[in-house]
Amino acid sequence: MSAYGWSARVPVTGSLSRRAAAFLADSLVVFTLAWIVTFVLASAGALRIPDVEVNGEKSQALGLLALVSIVEASLTLTYFTAFEAAWGRTPGKMLVGLRVARVGGERASLFDCFLRNLLRFLWVTPFFPIFLAIDAWSLRTTELDQRLGDLAAGTLVLDARAANL
């Protein structure tokens, strides 16, 4: 038994390239949904697109972009957390054969999924190159290929095809 409670064999974790492909697919879905939700809410009068001033000129396009970004942030956290808590995977992870689980192999809880995805917001801070580098480093150096969010939540991303999960 390994230090993480896995019997017989250490689990096969998802490769960086498959994790990136899954994230890209899921991000495309969230991005599209954010634009649709923003346009629907603005058309219904529930959102007002603000004028954003840049270099002395007002721009509604930048105001729209700001609104979409706010909607996208909340959708990102909700989408990843809900799918991973309910099914152990997002549609992107399903596509490439990955699954999120607790380090011991059991299903990740709603809080686990929320925490692992909340830390992803470090990628959109002014210090994002540092956090991306730390995530890349931790994926390469931890025994179970975990990024910061996984380490904080006690989760990992498994290769569901290899593990028959």
C-alpha positions in Angstrom: 0.0 0.0 0.0 1.3 3.4 -0.9 1.6 6.4 1.5 -1.7 7.6 0.0 -3.8 4.6 0.7 -3.7 3.0 -2.7 -3.5 -0.7 -2.6 -1.5 -2.8 -5.0 -0.5 0.0 -7.4 -0.1 3.7 -7.5 -2.8 5.3 -9.6 -2.2 6.5 -13.2 -2.6 10.2 -13.2 -3.7 12.4 -16.2 -0.9 13.8 -18.3 -0.3 17.5 -18.6 -1.3 17.5 -22.2 -4.6 15.8 -21.6 -5.3 18.0 -18.6 -4.6 21.1 -20.8 -6.8 19.7 -23.6 -9.7 19.2 -21.1 -9.2 22.6 -19.6 -9.2 24.2 -23.1 -12.4 22.4 -24.1 -14.1 23.3 -20.8 -12.9 26.9 -21.0 -14.4 27.2 -24.5 -17.8 26.1 -23.2 -17.6 28.5 -20.3 -16.5 31.4 -22.5 -19.4 30.8 -24.9 -21.9 30.5 -22.1 -20.6 33.7 -20.5 -21.2 35.7 -23.8 -24.7 34.1 -24.2 -25.7 34.8 -20.6 -24.4 38.4 -20.8 -26.2 39.1 -24.0 -29.4 37.6 -22.8 -29.3 39.5 -19.5 -28.4 42.8 -21.3 -31.2 42.3 -23.8 -33.7 41.6 -21.1 -32.6 44.8 -19.3 -31.2 42.9 -16.3 -27.7 44.2 -17.0 -26.6 47.6 -18.2 -23.4 47.8 -20.2 -21.3 50.5 -18.7 -19.2 53.0 -20.5 -15.6 52.5 -19.6 -13.2 55.4 -20.0 -9.8 54.7 -21.5 -7.4 57.5 -22.5 -10.3 60.1 -22.2 -12.6 58.2 -24.5 -15.7 56.2 -23.4 -16.1 52.7 -24.7 -19.1 50.4 -24.3 -17.1 47.6 -25.9 -14.8 47.6 -22.9 -17.8 47.8 -20.6 -19.2 44.7 -22.3 -15.9 42.9 -22.0 -15.8 43.7 -18.2 -19.3 42.3 -17.8 -18.5 39.2 -19.7 -15.4 38.7 -17.6 -17.4 38.9 -14.4 -20.0 36.5 -15.6 -17.3 34.2 -16.9 -15.5 34.1 -13.5 -18.7 33.0 -11.7 -19.6 30.5 -14.4 -16.1 29.0 -14.4 -16.2 28.3 -10.6 -19.7 27.0 -10.8 -19.2 24.9 -13.9 -16.0 23.1 -12.8 -17.2 22.6 -9.2 -20.6 21.3 -10.1 -19.5 18.9 -12.8 -16.6 17.5 -10.7 -18.7 17.2 -7.6 -21.6 15.5 -9.4 -19.8 13.2 -11.9 -16.1 13.4 -10.9 -15.4 15.1 -14.3 -16.2 18.0 -16.5 -17.3 17.4 -20.2 -13.7 18.3 -21.2 -12.3 15.6 -18.8 -14.9 13.1 -20.1 -13.6 13.8 -23.7 -10.0 13.0 -22.8 -10.6 10.3 -20.2 -9.8 12.0 -17.0 -11.5 12.0 -13.6 -11.0 13.9 -10.3 -10.8 12.0 -7.1 -9.6 12.3 -3.5 -6.1 11.2 -2.9 -7.3 8.0 -1.3 -9.4 7.2 -4.4 -12.8 8.1 -3.1 -15.1 10.6 -4.8 -14.2 14.3 -4.2 -16.8 16.3 -2.2 -18.4 19.5 -3.2 -16.0 21.4 -1.0 -13.0 19.6 -2.4 -14.0 20.5 -5.9 -14.8 24.1 -4.9 -11.4 24.5 -3.3 -9.4 23.0 -6.1 -11.1 25.3 -8.6 -11.0 28.4 -6.4 -7.3 28.3 -6.4 -7.4 28.4 -10.2 -8.3 32.1 -9.9 -4.6 32.7 -8.9 -4.0 32.4 -12.7 -5.9 35.6 -13.4 -4.0 37.8 -10.9 -1.2 40.2 -11.9 1.2 37.5 -10.6 -0.2 34.8 -12.9 3.2 33.8 -14.4 4.4 33.0 -10.9 1.3 30.9 -10.1 1.4 29.1 -13.4 5.1 28.3 -12.9 4.3 27.0 -9.4 1.5 24.8 -10.7 3.7 23.5 -13.5 6.5 22.8 -11.0 4.1 21.0 -8.6 2.7 18.9 -11.4 6.2 17.7 -12.2 7.5 17.2 -8.7 4.6 15.8 -6.6 4.2 12.0 -6.5 0.7 12.2 -7.8 1.1 15.0 -10.3 -0.9 17.6 -8.3 -1.2 21.3 -8.9 -1.8 23.7 -6.1 -5.5 23.4 -6.1 -5.2 19.6 -5.9 -2.7 19.8 -3.0 -5.0 22.2 -1.1 -8.1 20.0 -1.7 -6.4 16.6 -1.3 -7.5 15.6 -4.8 -5.8 14.4 -8.0 -6.7 13.9 -11.6 -6.7 10.3 -12.7 -6.4 8.7 -16.1 -9.9 7.1 -16.1 -9.1 5.0 -19.2 -6.0 3.4 -17.6 -7.7 2.9 -14.3 -11.0 1.7 -15.9 -12.9 4.3 -13.8 
